[in-house]
Amino acid sequence: MEALIEPFGVVFVQRALWAGVLVSAICAIAGTWVVLRGMAFLGDAMSHGMLPGVALASLLGQSLFLGAALAAGAMAAGITALGRSRRLSQDTSIGLLFVGMLSVGVILVSHSASFAVDLTAFLFGDVLAVRERDLLHLGLSLAAALVVAALGHRAFLALAFDPRKAHTLGLAPRVAHAVLLGLVTLAVVASFHVVGTLLVFGLLIAPPAAALYWARSVPTIMLGATAFGATATVLGLLVSWHWETAAGATITATSVLLFFASASAAALRRRVAPRRTFQPPEPAHRSEERSVTP
């Protein structure tokens, strides 16, 4: 029992725990829509697209958080702008910006011989170095995410199931999509300091995907994803403390393991007692392909 309590008696581990819980809630809100809409590639691209902003901020001695926010915002705006072109698919637009932003970031990094340590923290996170000011930022980010999710819930839901119907209902699907991109951007920027850009994708996808097996509504998925993320944070910090592993990576790996555990438990439950759960919508491009199939 002492082994379970001992790590959380240390102040920096306590801050890491709070940071992980807040990040789990933020990622649960945004990640639920990412999973439901089949936007996993977007989440991955957004997390890597922050590199040039962080690199430039580091070289200029400015706030890394501000640099990440500006770079992610620029990428979201670029995806929205290119998405208006009928000749380019959304995946193509995301892929072009993903590679372009990542290349610019690597070029900027190559100009600084002393950037290796900062780059490692940026890529893999440093949750044990979270400060009280970071917790405040995460709290404000969570509040903003809750407001956006509440106000845009109806439009996001219609957009996830049928963009054409959303347009018919006057829900402005393009605006809703842009706002949803902003929500994903907020989650990625708020989380990169905790688990890094390479690993934030895990917290954004794994907990909502795990909760999807047990939920019957979108709010329930978000609550379940928050619980899975918080559990991954606690277990990850414990494993990191006793096995001396990288905390951020351990938290993310634990969240992925919890997904597989959830999937296995759900498969076992279906064999024993079938039960109806929330069925995510098919991506829009699949439904459109089916509608034109002779």
MARSEDREN-720784 format. One line per field, with one value per residue: residue number from 1; residue in three letters; x, y, z of N, C-alpha, C in turn. Coordinates in nm, 3 decimals. Layout:
nr = NUM,... .
rest = ALA,... .
n.u = X,... .
n.v = Y,... .
n.w = Z,... .
ca.u = X,... .
ca.v = Y,... .
ca.w = Z,... .
c.u = X,... .
c.v = Y,... .
c.w = Z,... .
***
This chain:
nr = 1,2,3,4,5,6,7,8,9,10,11,12,13,14,15,16,17,18,19,20,21,22,23,24,25,26,27,28,29,30,31,32,33,34,35,36,37,38,39,40,41,42,43,44,45,46,47,48,49,50,51,52,53,54,55,56,57,58,59,60,61,62,63,64,65,66,67,68,69,70,71,72,73,74,75,76,77,78,79,80,81,82,83,84,85,86,87,88,89,90,91,92,93,94,95,96,97,98,99,100,101,102,103,104,105,106,107,108,109,110,111,112,113,114,115,116,117,118,119,120,121,122,123,124,125,126,127,128,129,130,131,132,133,134,135,136,137,138,139,140,141,142,143,144,145,146,147,148,149,150,151,152,153,154,155,156,157,158,159,160,161,162,163,164,165,166,167,168,169,170,171,172,173,174,175,176,177,178,179,180,181,182,183,184,185,186,187,188,189,190,191,192,193,194,195,196,197,198,199,200,201,202,203,204,205,206,207,208,209,210,211,212,213,214,215,216,217,218,219,220,221,222,223,224,225,226,227,228,229,230,231,232,233,234,235,236,237,238,239,240,241,242,243,244,245,246,247,248,249,250,251,252,253,254,255,256,257,258,259,260,261,262,263,264,265,266,267,268,269,270,271,272,273,274,275,276,277,278,279,280,281,282,283,284,285,286,287,288,289,290,291,292,293,294 .
rest = MET,GLU,ALA,LEU,ILE,GLU,PRO,PHE,GLY,VAL,VAL,PHE,VAL,GLN,ARG,ALA,LEU,TRP,ALA,GLY,VAL,LEU,VAL,SER,ALA,ILE,CYS,ALA,ILE,ALA,GLY,THR,TRP,VAL,VAL,LEU,ARG,GLY,MET,ALA,PHE,LEU,GLY,ASP,ALA,MET,SER,HIS,GLY,MET,LEU,PRO,GLY,VAL,ALA,LEU,ALA,SER,LEU,LEU,GLY,GLN,SER,LEU,PHE,LEU,GLY,ALA,ALA,LEU,ALA,ALA,GLY,ALA,MET,ALA,ALA,GLY,ILE,THR,ALA,LEU,GLY,ARG,SER,ARG,ARG,LEU,SER,GLN,ASP,THR,SER,ILE,GLY,LEU,LEU,PHE,VAL,GLY,MET,LEU,SER,VAL,GLY,VAL,ILE,LEU,VAL,SER,HIS,SER,ALA,SER,PHE,ALA,VAL,ASP,LEU,THR,ALA,PHE,LEU,PHE,GLY,ASP,VAL,LEU,ALA,VAL,ARG,GLU,ARG,ASP,LEU,LEU,HIS,LEU,GLY,LEU,SER,LEU,ALA,ALA,ALA,LEU,VAL,VAL,ALA,ALA,LEU,GLY,HIS,ARG,ALA,PHE,LEU,ALA,LEU,ALA,PHE,ASP,PRO,ARG,LYS,ALA,HIS,THR,LEU,GLY,LEU,ALA,PRO,ARG,VAL,ALA,HIS,ALA,VAL,LEU,LEU,GLY,LEU,VAL,THR,LEU,ALA,VAL,VAL,ALA,SER,PHE,HIS,VAL,VAL,GLY,THR,LEU,LEU,VAL,PHE,GLY,LEU,LEU,ILE,ALA,PRO,PRO,ALA,ALA,ALA,LEU,TYR,TRP,ALA,ARG,SER,VAL,PRO,THR,ILE,MET,LEU,GLY,ALA,THR,ALA,PHE,GLY,ALA,THR,ALA,THR,VAL,LEU,GLY,LEU,LEU,VAL,SER,TRP,HIS,TRP,GLU,THR,ALA,ALA,GLY,ALA,THR,ILE,THR,ALA,THR,SER,VAL,LEU,LEU,PHE,PHE,ALA,SER,ALA,SER,ALA,ALA,ALA,LEU,ARG,ARG,ARG,VAL,ALA,PRO,ARG,ARG,THR,PHE,GLN,PRO,PRO,GLU,PRO,ALA,HIS,ARG,SER,GLU,GLU,ARG,SER,VAL,THR,PRO .
n.u = 0.083,0.196,0.370,0.200,0.115,0.335,0.475,0.305,0.331,0.522,0.586,0.623,0.531,0.267,0.180,0.221,0.029,-0.214,-0.189,-0.195,-0.456,-0.612,-0.532,-0.622,-0.899,-0.933,-0.838,-1.021,-1.259,-1.208,-1.097,-1.303,-1.470,-1.284,-1.244,-1.506,-1.555,-1.361,-1.107,-0.840,-0.590,-0.574,-0.545,-0.293,-0.134,-0.170,-0.044,0.223,0.263,0.313,0.581,0.753,0.670,0.731,1.007,1.095,1.013,1.175,1.430,1.416,1.384,1.130,0.793,0.726,0.475,0.318,0.437,0.376,0.097,0.051,0.164,0.007,-0.241,-0.204,-0.175,-0.426,-0.584,-0.482,-0.559,-0.835,-0.865,-0.757,-0.930,-1.156,-1.122,-1.234,-1.087,-0.897,-0.869,-0.953,-0.767,-0.544,-0.487,-0.429,-0.207,-0.018,0.023,0.109,0.359,0.490,0.496,0.636,0.881,0.975,1.004,1.213,1.418,1.451,1.530,1.776,1.941,2.023,2.248,2.220,1.969,1.890,1.819,1.589,1.429,1.391,1.235,1.015,0.922,0.872,0.769,0.751,0.631,0.684,0.799,0.611,0.470,0.304,0.192,0.155,-0.047,-0.255,-0.289,-0.373,-0.613,-0.763,-0.770,-0.920,-1.165,-1.230,-1.250,-1.472,-1.675,-1.678,-1.740,-1.993,-2.148,-2.120,-2.219,-2.458,-2.421,-2.176,-2.252,-2.441,-2.273,-2.097,-2.254,-2.397,-2.296,-2.435,-2.699,-2.663,-2.614,-2.862,-3.018,-2.937,-2.702,-2.450,-2.211,-1.942,-1.845,-1.880,-1.700,-1.460,-1.454,-1.438,-1.186,-1.043,-1.093,-0.962,-0.705,-0.667,-0.664,-0.435,-0.228,-0.246,-0.168,0.086,0.308,0.292,0.288,0.425,0.464,0.479,0.346,0.102,-0.097,-0.170,-0.314,-0.519,-0.660,-0.670,-0.810,-1.085,-1.150,-1.141,-1.350,-1.563,-1.657,-1.828,-2.015,-2.324,-2.389,-2.270,-2.182,-2.141,-1.932,-1.730,-1.706,-1.632,-1.391,-1.240,-1.217,-1.071,-0.836,-0.748,-0.704,-0.497,-0.304,-0.253,-0.168,0.044,0.222,0.286,0.415,0.626,0.761,0.849,0.983,1.151,1.109,1.039,0.809,0.596,0.583,0.524,0.271,0.123,0.161,0.032,-0.231,-0.286,-0.265,-0.481,-0.685,-0.672,-0.732,-0.992,-1.117,-1.088,-1.233,-1.485,-1.535,-1.550,-1.773,-1.972,-1.996,-2.096,-2.321,-2.497,-2.519,-2.649,-2.451,-2.306,-2.298,-2.056,-2.058,-2.008,-1.721,-1.759,-1.683,-1.708,-1.982,-2.071,-1.955,-2.094,-2.347,-2.342,-2.291,-2.372 .
n.v = -0.121,0.119,0.161,0.249,0.494,0.647,0.782,1.000,1.167,1.347,1.676,1.758,1.538,1.537,1.769,1.682,1.481,1.626,1.778,1.575,1.476,1.701,1.739,1.497,1.534,1.751,1.640,1.433,1.562,1.689,1.471,1.284,1.374,1.364,1.087,1.000,1.125,1.022,1.147,1.096,1.119,1.392,1.480,1.373,1.509,1.774,1.776,1.738,1.952,2.171,2.205,2.400,2.646,2.614,2.572,2.816,2.993,2.905,2.965,3.241,3.300,3.314,3.244,2.900,2.787,2.986,2.996,2.738,2.752,2.950,2.830,2.595,2.713,2.843,2.621,2.500,2.700,2.690,2.430,2.461,2.655,2.526,2.317,2.412,2.386,2.205,2.028,1.913,1.662,1.632,1.484,1.503,1.779,1.803,1.633,1.767,2.009,1.904,1.778,2.002,2.189,2.037,2.007,2.272,2.316,2.133,2.247,2.491,2.394,2.285,2.502,2.556,2.449,2.390,2.303,2.048,1.931,2.078,2.009,1.735,1.738,1.867,1.686,1.451,1.529,1.655,1.589,1.586,1.823,2.016,2.326,2.541,2.752,2.637,2.457,2.634,2.738,2.504,2.459,2.682,2.624,2.390,2.491,2.656,2.461,2.317,2.509,2.556,2.298,2.261,2.469,2.410,2.155,2.049,2.118,1.989,1.725,1.682,1.727,1.514,1.291,1.344,1.562,1.691,1.697,1.856,2.097,2.140,2.178,2.424,2.457,2.540,2.378,2.415,2.620,2.497,2.287,2.429,2.539,2.305,2.219,2.416,2.340,2.092,2.186,2.340,2.135,1.989,2.180,2.249,2.014,1.933,1.996,1.821,1.547,1.560,1.621,1.395,1.206,1.301,1.239,0.985,1.017,1.166,0.996,0.722,0.702,0.803,0.613,0.379,0.424,0.423,0.167,0.122,0.320,0.505,0.748,1.071,1.255,1.064,0.917,1.108,1.147,0.888,0.867,1.061,0.940,0.708,0.831,0.966,0.746,0.624,0.818,0.807,0.537,0.539,0.726,0.594,0.361,0.483,0.603,0.386,0.219,0.384,0.507,0.706,0.953,1.080,0.921,0.676,0.720,0.758,0.509,0.348,0.436,0.339,0.064,0.036,0.082,-0.152,-0.336,-0.257,-0.305,-0.582,-0.666,-0.575,-0.735,-0.983,-0.941,-0.913,-1.170,-1.300,-1.149,-0.985,-0.638,-0.321,-0.059,0.269,0.359,0.463,0.715,0.657,0.778,1.077,1.057,0.789,0.736,0.894,0.767,0.525,0.614,0.678,0.448,0.218 .
n.w = 0.000,0.076,-0.134,-0.332,-0.244,-0.174,-0.401,-0.459,-0.252,-0.301,-0.410,-0.681,-0.818,-0.742,-0.872,-1.132,-1.143,-1.121,-1.353,-1.547,-1.512,-1.579,-1.846,-1.947,-1.933,-2.110,-2.352,-2.373,-2.433,-2.684,-2.822,-2.839,-3.046,-3.249,-3.274,-3.334,-3.577,-3.738,-3.758,-3.705,-3.834,-3.864,-3.596,-3.537,-3.725,-3.644,-3.396,-3.464,-3.628,-3.472,-3.432,-3.580,-3.466,-3.193,-3.212,-3.322,-3.122,-2.913,-3.012,-3.019,-2.758,-2.647,-2.522,-2.521,-2.523,-2.639,-2.893,-2.985,-2.990,-3.186,-3.415,-3.437,-3.467,-3.712,-3.876,-3.850,-3.965,-4.224,-4.304,-4.302,-4.503,-4.734,-4.741,-4.864,-5.130,-5.406,-5.548,-5.393,-5.150,-4.800,-4.656,-4.823,-4.806,-4.532,-4.517,-4.682,-4.540,-4.300,-4.363,-4.465,-4.245,-4.057,-4.186,-4.198,-3.926,-3.862,-4.011,-3.876,-3.627,-3.694,-3.701,-3.450,-3.226,-2.962,-2.913,-2.867,-2.615,-2.542,-2.759,-2.717,-2.482,-2.589,-2.782,-2.634,-2.392,-2.049,-1.788,-1.517,-1.468,-1.453,-1.362,-1.118,-1.257,-1.506,-1.447,-1.401,-1.660,-1.787,-1.653,-1.738,-2.009,-2.008,-1.919,-2.135,-2.336,-2.246,-2.270,-2.550,-2.641,-2.528,-2.643,-2.913,-2.942,-3.067,-3.338,-3.389,-3.351,-3.556,-3.770,-3.746,-3.808,-4.049,-4.275,-4.482,-4.395,-4.174,-4.297,-4.415,-4.190,-4.117,-3.969,-4.033,-4.141,-4.228,-4.068,-3.821,-3.852,-3.865,-3.608,-3.462,-3.541,-3.411,-3.147,-3.131,-3.178,-2.947,-2.752,-2.826,-2.808,-2.537,-2.420,-2.499,-2.342,-2.135,-2.224,-2.461,-2.818,-2.981,-2.836,-2.748,-2.918,-2.841,-2.596,-2.698,-2.862,-2.765,-2.497,-2.557,-2.757,-2.609,-2.429,-2.599,-2.635,-2.426,-2.395,-2.449,-2.542,-2.657,-2.447,-2.245,-2.351,-2.340,-2.062,-1.984,-2.127,-1.998,-1.749,-1.817,-1.910,-1.678,-1.512,-1.654,-1.616,-1.335,-1.303,-1.484,-1.372,-1.135,-1.229,-1.363,-1.150,-0.988,-1.168,-1.294,-1.549,-1.846,-1.771,-1.921,-2.156,-2.040,-1.930,-2.166,-2.294,-2.110,-2.139,-2.394,-2.347,-2.174,-2.353,-2.513,-2.317,-2.255,-2.501,-2.517,-2.292,-2.365,-2.588,-2.465,-2.304,-2.498,-2.588,-2.366,-2.270,-2.485,-2.565,-2.640,-2.766,-2.813,-3.151,-3.362,-3.621,-3.974,-4.152,-4.348,-4.617,-4.675,-4.653,-4.859,-5.077,-5.071,-5.125,-5.394,-5.519,-5.768 .
ca.u = 0.000,0.286,0.426,0.102,0.095,0.463,0.509,0.217,0.367,0.620,0.512,0.624,0.446,0.129,0.150,0.212,-0.099,-0.318,-0.172,-0.242,-0.602,-0.665,-0.506,-0.712,-1.032,-0.929,-0.825,-1.144,-1.361,-1.173,-1.071,-1.428,-1.512,-1.182,-1.272,-1.636,-1.549,-1.253,-1.010,-0.717,-0.475,-0.571,-0.486,-0.150,-0.071,-0.173,0.056,0.356,0.269,0.354,0.726,0.817,0.638,0.808,1.148,1.118,0.998,1.294,1.544,1.398,1.370,0.991,0.713,0.703,0.330,0.269,0.484,0.297,-0.039,0.051,0.189,-0.111,-0.348,-0.175,-0.203,-0.572,-0.635,-0.444,-0.644,-0.968,-0.860,-0.739,-1.047,-1.259,-1.096,-1.300,-0.991,-0.811,-0.938,-0.907,-0.644,-0.435,-0.456,-0.364,-0.075,0.071,0.058,0.184,0.497,0.548,0.524,0.740,1.007,1.017,1.050,1.344,1.514,1.477,1.605,1.912,2.019,2.058,2.319,2.184,1.825,1.862,1.748,1.455,1.354,1.353,1.122,0.901,0.873,0.830,0.705,0.821,0.520,0.734,0.848,0.495,0.467,0.170,0.143,0.108,-0.177,-0.352,-0.314,-0.451,-0.747,-0.831,-0.791,-1.032,-1.287,-1.258,-1.294,-1.608,-1.765,-1.687,-1.810,-2.134,-2.213,-2.117,-2.255,-2.559,-2.360,-2.075,-2.321,-2.496,-2.159,-2.038,-2.340,-2.432,-2.269,-2.538,-2.815,-2.626,-2.634,-3.006,-3.071,-2.884,-2.601,-2.323,-2.110,-1.805,-1.810,-1.868,-1.574,-1.351,-1.454,-1.390,-1.041,-0.992,-1.100,-0.851,-0.583,-0.658,-0.625,-0.297,-0.138,-0.250,-0.118,0.220,0.407,0.279,0.326,0.501,0.385,0.475,0.265,-0.029,-0.190,-0.218,-0.419,-0.629,-0.733,-0.690,-0.920,-1.219,-1.173,-1.170,-1.483,-1.664,-1.711,-1.919,-2.101,-2.442,-2.409,-2.145,-2.134,-2.091,-1.799,-1.636,-1.683,-1.555,-1.256,-1.172,-1.184,-0.962,-0.716,-0.703,-0.649,-0.367,-0.211,-0.216,-0.088,0.169,0.312,0.333,0.514,0.742,0.832,0.913,1.067,1.238,1.086,0.992,0.673,0.499,0.570,0.460,0.129,0.063,0.161,-0.072,-0.361,-0.305,-0.292,-0.618,-0.773,-0.678,-0.803,-1.133,-1.165,-1.097,-1.345,-1.609,-1.556,-1.595,-1.909,-2.064,-2.018,-2.174,-2.449,-2.499,-2.580,-2.635,-2.366,-2.304,-2.239,-2.002,-2.094,-1.903,-1.669,-1.846,-1.646,-1.757,-2.126,-2.092,-1.921,-2.201,-2.467,-2.329,-2.263,-2.489 .
ca.v = 0.000,0.234,0.182,0.320,0.629,0.716,0.878,1.117,1.254,1.443,1.789,1.763,1.429,1.584,1.861,1.599,1.412,1.722,1.812,1.463,1.470,1.813,1.707,1.387,1.591,1.830,1.547,1.354,1.645,1.702,1.340,1.215,1.413,1.313,0.945,0.983,1.175,0.958,1.252,1.062,1.174,1.535,1.497,1.345,1.617,1.896,1.765,1.756,2.082,2.276,2.210,2.527,2.751,2.591,2.592,2.959,3.055,2.871,3.039,3.383,3.315,3.347,3.137,2.784,2.769,3.082,2.950,2.620,2.796,3.022,2.734,2.509,2.796,2.863,2.496,2.483,2.794,2.638,2.315,2.514,2.722,2.427,2.230,2.470,2.347,2.080,1.941,1.851,1.599,1.682,1.411,1.562,1.910,1.780,1.575,1.870,2.101,1.825,1.767,2.136,2.246,1.957,2.039,2.404,2.298,2.068,2.346,2.585,2.323,2.263,2.625,2.571,2.331,2.368,2.281,1.905,1.902,2.134,1.931,1.609,1.768,1.902,1.567,1.345,1.587,1.653,1.610,1.606,1.961,2.105,2.427,2.586,2.836,2.546,2.405,2.741,2.739,2.385,2.482,2.775,2.552,2.299,2.572,2.697,2.343,2.286,2.608,2.529,2.170,2.279,2.555,2.350,2.013,2.013,2.127,1.884,1.596,1.674,1.719,1.381,1.190,1.375,1.703,1.749,1.725,1.971,2.217,2.156,2.229,2.558,2.450,2.590,2.274,2.465,2.693,2.396,2.215,2.519,2.547,2.176,2.224,2.498,2.261,1.996,2.266,2.373,2.014,1.953,2.282,2.241,1.886,1.893,2.010,1.709,1.420,1.582,1.617,1.260,1.118,1.359,1.168,0.870,1.061,1.222,0.890,0.597,0.701,0.803,0.485,0.280,0.453,0.401,0.032,0.112,0.438,0.511,0.886,1.146,1.298,0.949,0.885,1.208,1.116,0.765,0.895,1.131,0.840,0.626,0.913,0.988,0.618,0.607,0.911,0.753,0.415,0.575,0.791,0.491,0.278,0.568,0.626,0.264,0.157,0.490,0.524,0.840,0.964,1.108,0.803,0.569,0.754,0.731,0.364,0.293,0.466,0.246,-0.067,0.040,0.066,-0.293,-0.404,-0.224,-0.376,-0.725,-0.684,-0.556,-0.854,-1.089,-0.909,-0.939,-1.315,-1.343,-1.080,-0.878,-0.514,-0.216,0.053,0.380,0.325,0.584,0.730,0.635,0.902,1.132,1.014,0.653,0.742,0.951,0.664,0.427,0.674,0.688,0.315,0.168 .
ca.w = 0.000,0.083,-0.267,-0.413,-0.190,-0.161,-0.506,-0.459,-0.141,-0.353,-0.466,-0.828,-0.866,-0.724,-0.983,-1.253,-1.137,-1.156,-1.494,-1.626,-1.503,-1.658,-1.987,-1.982,-1.955,-2.233,-2.465,-2.383,-2.500,-2.826,-2.881,-2.869,-3.180,-3.342,-3.295,-3.398,-3.714,-3.813,-3.786,-3.634,-3.906,-3.833,-3.464,-3.547,-3.800,-3.562,-3.289,-3.522,-3.694,-3.378,-3.421,-3.619,-3.369,-3.072,-3.245,-3.338,-2.990,-2.836,-3.067,-2.987,-2.614,-2.615,-2.462,-2.607,-2.532,-2.739,-3.023,-3.024,-3.020,-3.314,-3.522,-3.450,-3.523,-3.855,-3.945,-3.854,-4.065,-4.355,-4.335,-4.332,-4.632,-4.841,-4.744,-4.949,-5.268,-5.444,-5.614,-5.292,-5.038,-4.671,-4.622,-4.901,-4.747,-4.403,-4.543,-4.734,-4.432,-4.202,-4.409,-4.477,-4.113,-3.993,-4.253,-4.151,-3.788,-3.863,-4.061,-3.767,-3.524,-3.742,-3.683,-3.309,-3.176,-2.821,-2.905,-2.853,-2.490,-2.552,-2.857,-2.653,-2.394,-2.673,-2.850,-2.542,-2.275,-1.920,-1.697,-1.381,-1.458,-1.457,-1.256,-1.081,-1.366,-1.610,-1.403,-1.425,-1.804,-1.820,-1.601,-1.828,-2.134,-1.986,-1.915,-2.273,-2.410,-2.202,-2.329,-2.694,-2.660,-2.493,-2.742,-3.047,-2.937,-3.168,-3.470,-3.399,-3.362,-3.691,-3.862,-3.735,-3.867,-4.188,-4.303,-4.568,-4.311,-4.092,-4.380,-4.431,-4.064,-4.094,-3.863,-4.087,-4.119,-4.247,-3.946,-3.715,-3.874,-3.827,-3.461,-3.414,-3.559,-3.301,-3.024,-3.138,-3.161,-2.804,-2.678,-2.860,-2.752,-2.391,-2.372,-2.546,-2.236,-2.042,-2.285,-2.583,-2.941,-3.037,-2.753,-2.718,-3.003,-2.766,-2.503,-2.775,-2.931,-2.691,-2.399,-2.619,-2.825,-2.504,-2.372,-2.702,-2.621,-2.312,-2.386,-2.534,-2.585,-2.667,-2.314,-2.170,-2.406,-2.286,-1.920,-1.979,-2.175,-1.889,-1.646,-1.870,-1.914,-1.541,-1.465,-1.719,-1.551,-1.204,-1.321,-1.552,-1.276,-1.042,-1.299,-1.389,-1.024,-0.938,-1.270,-1.346,-1.692,-1.884,-1.719,-2.027,-2.241,-1.962,-1.923,-2.297,-2.315,-2.023,-2.200,-2.505,-2.287,-2.123,-2.469,-2.550,-2.209,-2.273,-2.620,-2.484,-2.199,-2.440,-2.671,-2.375,-2.262,-2.608,-2.595,-2.250,-2.265,-2.585,-2.517,-2.740,-2.730,-2.908,-3.279,-3.424,-3.761,-4.071,-4.208,-4.451,-4.752,-4.696,-4.676,-4.991,-5.173,-5.073,-5.183,-5.539,-5.572,-5.841 .
c.u = 0.087,0.346,0.332,0.088,0.222,0.491,0.430,0.235,0.469,0.546,0.509,0.543,0.298,0.089,0.136,0.077,-0.213,-0.311,-0.225,-0.394,-0.666,-0.649,-0.599,-0.852,-1.037,-0.925,-0.951,-1.251,-1.332,-1.158,-1.196,-1.476,-1.412,-1.210,-1.403,-1.634,-1.438,-1.144,-0.875,-0.594,-0.461,-0.506,-0.337,-0.077,-0.065,-0.064,0.197,0.373,0.308,0.505,0.788,0.790,0.718,0.957,1.181,1.110,1.121,1.415,1.538,1.384,1.231,0.920,0.690,0.554,0.272,0.312,0.404,0.157,-0.046,0.070,0.068,-0.228,-0.329,-0.207,-0.353,-0.634,-0.603,-0.529,-0.784,-0.970,-0.848,-0.859,-1.160,-1.240,-1.160,-1.204,-0.900,-0.897,-0.881,-0.777,-0.524,-0.391,-0.381,-0.223,0.025,0.117,0.141,0.332,0.564,0.587,0.637,0.877,1.062,1.071,1.188,1.451,1.550,1.561,1.751,2.001,2.063,2.121,2.278,2.037,1.789,1.782,1.605,1.369,1.308,1.232,0.997,0.839,0.813,0.769,0.792,0.719,0.567,0.789,0.735,0.497,0.323,0.109,0.090,-0.028,-0.287,-0.389,-0.401,-0.596,-0.827,-0.861,-0.910,-1.164,-1.328,-1.311,-1.437,-1.710,-1.786,-1.767,-1.959,-2.209,-2.221,-2.165,-2.352,-2.500,-2.256,-2.140,-2.377,-2.384,-2.099,-2.121,-2.372,-2.410,-2.376,-2.665,-2.789,-2.647,-2.782,-3.070,-3.020,-2.779,-2.461,-2.210,-1.967,-1.757,-1.790,-1.737,-1.455,-1.340,-1.401,-1.238,-0.977,-0.991,-0.987,-0.717,-0.561,-0.610,-0.479,-0.198,-0.131,-0.178,0.029,0.326,0.407,0.331,0.403,0.417,0.378,0.376,0.126,-0.136,-0.250,-0.330,-0.540,-0.718,-0.768,-0.804,-1.060,-1.251,-1.206,-1.310,-1.594,-1.729,-1.822,-2.024,-2.219,-2.470,-2.274,-2.096,-2.078,-1.954,-1.696,-1.604,-1.599,-1.411,-1.175,-1.129,-1.069,-0.831,-0.660,-0.642,-0.512,-0.262,-0.161,-0.126,0.046,0.269,0.368,0.441,0.641,0.827,0.912,1.009,1.162,1.231,1.040,0.844,0.570,0.475,0.498,0.310,0.060,0.054,0.052,-0.210,-0.389,-0.334,-0.434,-0.718,-0.786,-0.750,-0.954,-1.193,-1.182,-1.214,-1.478,-1.639,-1.606,-1.739,-2.010,-2.094,-2.110,-2.313,-2.447,-2.575,-2.552,-2.549,-2.371,-2.233,-2.187,-2.041,-1.977,-1.851,-1.752,-1.813,-1.695,-1.906,-2.155,-2.061,-2.034,-2.324,-2.461,-2.299,-2.386,-2.540 .
c.v = 0.126,0.265,0.258,0.466,0.712,0.817,1.008,1.204,1.360,1.552,1.785,1.649,1.466,1.679,1.783,1.527,1.505,1.760,1.700,1.451,1.580,1.786,1.595,1.439,1.671,1.739,1.462,1.432,1.655,1.566,1.261,1.246,1.367,1.167,0.926,1.025,1.112,1.056,1.224,1.122,1.324,1.560,1.474,1.459,1.745,1.892,1.785,1.893,2.197,2.297,2.343,2.640,2.738,2.617,2.740,3.031,3.028,2.950,3.187,3.407,3.352,3.226,3.023,2.760,2.861,3.040,2.832,2.661,2.865,2.925,2.643,2.587,2.819,2.737,2.472,2.575,2.746,2.521,2.360,2.578,2.623,2.334,2.284,2.434,2.213,1.981,1.867,1.787,1.654,1.613,1.468,1.695,1.894,1.727,1.678,1.965,2.030,1.820,1.903,2.196,2.170,1.988,2.174,2.395,2.236,2.165,2.445,2.520,2.307,2.386,2.645,2.441,2.295,2.333,2.136,1.873,1.953,2.055,1.799,1.630,1.799,1.777,1.466,1.397,1.579,1.684,1.638,1.747,2.062,2.199,2.466,2.673,2.751,2.487,2.507,2.746,2.620,2.400,2.575,2.708,2.456,2.375,2.614,2.579,2.305,2.381,2.580,2.402,2.183,2.360,2.489,2.206,1.974,2.015,2.018,1.748,1.577,1.658,1.579,1.276,1.218,1.524,1.769,1.782,1.844,2.101,2.246,2.216,2.369,2.565,2.491,2.490,2.321,2.540,2.595,2.319,2.300,2.530,2.417,2.166,2.306,2.423,2.157,2.068,2.300,2.253,1.980,2.050,2.273,2.118,1.859,1.904,1.890,1.580,1.437,1.565,1.477,1.170,1.173,1.290,1.048,0.907,1.116,1.112,0.771,0.602,0.711,0.671,0.375,0.297,0.421,0.264,0.024,0.222,0.430,0.653,0.957,1.195,1.183,0.906,0.980,1.180,0.989,0.785,0.969,1.034,0.751,0.704,0.937,0.860,0.593,0.698,0.855,0.631,0.447,0.639,0.689,0.404,0.357,0.587,0.502,0.201,0.257,0.501,0.667,0.852,0.984,0.988,0.690,0.594,0.720,0.582,0.297,0.318,0.373,0.105,-0.074,0.026,-0.082,-0.375,-0.381,-0.300,-0.525,-0.753,-0.669,-0.677,-0.971,-1.067,-0.940,-1.089,-1.363,-1.282,-0.965,-0.757,-0.405,-0.102,0.158,0.337,0.452,0.593,0.695,0.770,0.945,1.077,0.873,0.654,0.797,0.848,0.562,0.481,0.681,0.551,0.260,0.037 .
c.w = 0.000,-0.054,-0.358,-0.370,-0.193,-0.272,-0.499,-0.336,-0.180,-0.430,-0.618,-0.889,-0.850,-0.836,-1.114,-1.259,-1.178,-1.303,-1.583,-1.626,-1.588,-1.807,-2.033,-2.013,-2.086,-2.356,-2.482,-2.460,-2.650,-2.893,-2.914,-3.010,-3.285,-3.375,-3.372,-3.545,-3.797,-3.853,-3.719,-3.701,-3.877,-3.697,-3.464,-3.616,-3.718,-3.455,-3.342,-3.587,-3.603,-3.374,-3.465,-3.521,-3.242,-3.096,-3.254,-3.204,-2.904,-2.882,-3.029,-2.837,-2.569,-2.556,-2.562,-2.627,-2.638,-2.879,-3.075,-3.065,-3.156,-3.430,-3.545,-3.508,-3.671,-3.934,-3.957,-3.959,-4.206,-4.397,-4.374,-4.470,-4.748,-4.853,-4.830,-5.096,-5.299,-5.508,-5.517,-5.184,-4.907,-4.629,-4.696,-4.842,-4.615,-4.424,-4.592,-4.623,-4.326,-4.240,-4.417,-4.344,-4.044,-4.055,-4.208,-4.009,-3.781,-3.912,-3.950,-3.657,-3.564,-3.725,-3.538,-3.259,-3.035,-2.804,-2.876,-2.728,-2.496,-2.650,-2.798,-2.562,-2.475,-2.735,-2.753,-2.412,-2.150,-1.812,-1.554,-1.361,-1.463,-1.337,-1.226,-1.190,-1.481,-1.574,-1.424,-1.573,-1.845,-1.771,-1.691,-1.962,-2.122,-1.985,-2.056,-2.355,-2.373,-2.264,-2.478,-2.719,-2.631,-2.600,-2.880,-3.053,-3.049,-3.308,-3.491,-3.422,-3.503,-3.794,-3.863,-3.809,-4.014,-4.214,-4.389,-4.489,-4.220,-4.168,-4.397,-4.306,-4.030,-3.985,-3.910,-4.066,-4.137,-4.124,-3.831,-3.728,-3.832,-3.675,-3.401,-3.431,-3.447,-3.170,-3.019,-3.118,-3.014,-2.724,-2.702,-2.797,-2.600,-2.338,-2.403,-2.437,-2.142,-2.104,-2.416,-2.708,-3.002,-2.962,-2.721,-2.801,-2.929,-2.670,-2.576,-2.833,-2.841,-2.588,-2.460,-2.690,-2.725,-2.448,-2.470,-2.690,-2.515,-2.307,-2.482,-2.583,-2.588,-2.531,-2.231,-2.220,-2.347,-2.140,-1.906,-2.023,-2.069,-1.781,-1.691,-1.869,-1.775,-1.482,-1.525,-1.656,-1.418,-1.220,-1.387,-1.459,-1.176,-1.107,-1.323,-1.263,-0.982,-1.039,-1.336,-1.498,-1.719,-1.851,-1.830,-2.116,-2.168,-1.950,-2.055,-2.325,-2.231,-2.081,-2.317,-2.453,-2.231,-2.237,-2.505,-2.442,-2.222,-2.391,-2.591,-2.391,-2.270,-2.527,-2.586,-2.331,-2.372,-2.621,-2.483,-2.250,-2.365,-2.534,-2.619,-2.687,-2.838,-3.036,-3.345,-3.569,-3.852,-4.117,-4.328,-4.590,-4.781,-4.727,-4.814,-5.099,-5.184,-5.142,-5.335,-5.601,-5.642,-5.782 .
***
